[in-house]
């Protein structure tokens, strides 16, 4: 009889979007993936009612969606997915500014070391 192993405890550090993850917010490629995913999600949300009508038609039923509900679904898709697109773009700007700041800090440190070596 094999002993029952205890269940693993959930560790949030294993489920972050940090370095090496699919939607890595510290890399350009991760942010581009996130923007593309948000665009695809917006497309699906925008055309959800059309897909539902087509699916119901395949089963011989008729789905009637009012224009107001269709506009509401499209507005929700834009509201949810546009936030993801904006966040991806802002993250990409932050990567640029962080890298620029880091290079300036290293340049300043090199100038300080050069100045200290000449003053001694």
C-alpha positions as CSV (number, residue, x, y, z in Angstrom):
1,X,0.0,0.0,0.0
2,X,1.5,3.3,-1.1
3,X,1.3,6.2,1.4
4,X,-0.9,9.1,0.5
5,X,1.2,12.2,-0.3
6,X,0.1,15.5,1.3
7,X,-1.2,18.0,-1.1
8,X,1.1,20.7,-2.2
9,X,0.6,24.1,-0.7
10,X,-0.3,26.8,-3.2
11,X,2.7,29.1,-3.6
12,X,1.9,32.4,-5.4
13,X,5.6,32.8,-6.3
14,X,5.2,30.0,-8.7
15,X,2.3,31.6,-10.5
16,X,3.5,35.1,-11.2
17,X,4.1,36.8,-14.5
18,X,7.7,37.4,-13.9
19,X,10.8,36.4,-15.7
20,X,10.4,33.5,-18.0
21,X,6.6,33.3,-18.0
22,X,4.4,33.6,-21.0
23,X,3.2,37.1,-20.3
24,X,6.5,38.4,-18.8
25,X,5.9,42.0,-18.0
26,X,9.6,42.7,-17.9
27,X,10.3,41.9,-21.5
28,X,9.1,43.3,-24.8
29,X,8.1,39.8,-26.1
30,X,6.0,39.1,-23.1
31,X,4.2,42.4,-23.4
32,X,3.6,41.9,-27.2
33,X,2.1,38.4,-26.4
34,X,-0.2,40.1,-23.9
35,X,-1.3,42.7,-26.4
36,X,-1.9,40.1,-29.1
37,X,-3.9,38.0,-26.6
38,X,-6.0,41.1,-25.6
39,X,-6.7,41.8,-29.2
40,X,-7.8,38.2,-29.8
41,X,-10.0,38.4,-26.7
42,X,-11.5,41.6,-27.9
43,X,-12.3,40.0,-31.3
44,X,-14.0,37.1,-29.7
45,X,-16.0,39.3,-27.4
46,X,-16.9,41.6,-30.3
47,X,-18.3,38.7,-32.4
48,X,-19.7,36.6,-29.6
49,X,-23.3,37.1,-30.5
50,X,-22.7,36.3,-34.2
51,X,-21.0,33.0,-33.2
52,X,-23.8,32.2,-30.8
53,X,-26.4,32.8,-33.6
54,X,-24.4,30.6,-35.9
55,X,-24.1,27.8,-33.3
56,X,-27.8,27.9,-32.5
57,X,-28.5,27.8,-36.3
58,X,-26.5,24.6,-36.5
59,X,-29.0,22.9,-34.1
60,X,-32.0,24.2,-36.0
61,X,-32.8,26.9,-33.4
62,X,-33.1,30.7,-33.8
63,X,-31.3,32.9,-31.3
64,X,-32.6,36.5,-31.1
65,X,-30.3,39.0,-29.6
66,X,-31.5,42.6,-29.3
67,X,-29.3,45.3,-30.7
68,X,-29.0,46.9,-27.3
69,X,-27.6,43.6,-25.8
70,X,-25.2,43.3,-28.7
71,X,-23.9,46.8,-28.2
72,X,-23.6,46.1,-24.5
73,X,-21.5,42.9,-25.1
74,X,-19.3,44.9,-27.5
75,X,-18.8,47.7,-25.0
76,X,-17.8,45.2,-22.3
77,X,-15.3,43.5,-24.7
78,X,-13.7,46.9,-25.5
79,X,-13.6,47.9,-21.8
80,X,-12.0,44.7,-20.7
81,X,-9.5,44.2,-23.5
82,X,-8.5,47.8,-24.1
83,X,-7.2,47.9,-20.6
84,X,-5.0,45.0,-21.4
85,X,-3.7,46.6,-24.5
86,X,-3.0,49.9,-22.7
87,X,-1.2,48.1,-19.8
88,X,1.0,46.2,-22.3
89,X,2.0,49.5,-24.0
90,X,2.6,51.2,-20.7
91,X,4.8,48.2,-19.5
92,X,6.8,48.5,-22.7
93,X,7.4,52.2,-22.1
94,X,8.5,51.4,-18.5
95,X,11.0,48.8,-19.8
96,X,12.5,51.5,-22.0
97,X,12.7,54.0,-19.1
98,X,14.2,51.5,-16.7
99,X,16.9,50.5,-19.2
100,X,17.7,54.1,-19.9
101,X,17.9,54.9,-16.3
102,X,20.2,51.9,-15.7
103,X,22.6,52.9,-18.5
104,X,22.7,56.5,-17.2
105,X,23.5,55.2,-13.6
106,X,26.3,53.1,-15.0
107,X,27.7,56.0,-17.0
108,X,27.6,58.2,-13.9
109,X,29.3,55.5,-11.8
110,X,32.0,55.1,-14.5
111,X,32.6,58.9,-14.5
112,X,32.9,58.9,-10.7
113,X,35.4,56.1,-10.8
114,X,37.4,57.9,-13.5
115,X,37.3,61.1,-11.5
116,X,38.3,59.3,-8.3
117,X,41.3,57.6,-10.0
118,X,42.5,61.0,-11.4
119,X,42.2,62.8,-8.0
120,X,44.2,60.3,-6.1
